[in-house]
């Protein structure tokens, strides 16, 4: 008599975290994008390199610029109908400074973070 293996449910990670927030900080600019992980496409993005934003910013690389980028990204996510995003920090990124400014401003707009 052969006992079949137990039936496992589908991986829950595939359903909980389809959208991933990625941030990039250079010496001159701040950029953030949300990637749809199953299809590897960019769902929404915001950067301090955008011409319309550079006019209204004093500096394109400080914490205030990171907060504006996060707010703009959150608004774009809500317009596209994406209510929740998971945050993946790189090894060198800590929840401090510009990273904290982007994440907090995305959360303040109304996007839930997983």
Protein Blocks (a to p, Z undefined) as FASTA:
>chain_A
ZZddddddddfklmmmmbccdddddfkbccdddddfklopafbdcdfkbmklmmmpmbfk
bmklmmmmmmmmmmmmmmnopabdcddddfklccehjlmmmmmmmmmnopacZZ
